[in-house]
């Protein structure tokens, strides 16, 4: 894929959305080195912040983005930390939309 993931549009996901293969996941994961692939498979990343309000602001920005894309991550908010877990619930695995959302979330916080 030559286009940056964060610049792509997020395709709508349904139960008919194909799960990515392990090879496709590896290729896309190389474009998001700060995100981990966890069993499931799922994407996960924790962002660090100097205080609670900075983390909350980032979570709120990310939530608005997720709502725009109609693709919603699991989010853990704690003092100085926001942790995201992303997968396509409808297929129980990873789709291209997950990687696009992760890239767009990362773009919201370029200093992290």
Helices and strands as residue ranges (DSSP letters): G 5-7, H 22-29, E 36-38, E 42-48, H 52-69, E 74-78, E 81-86, H 96-108
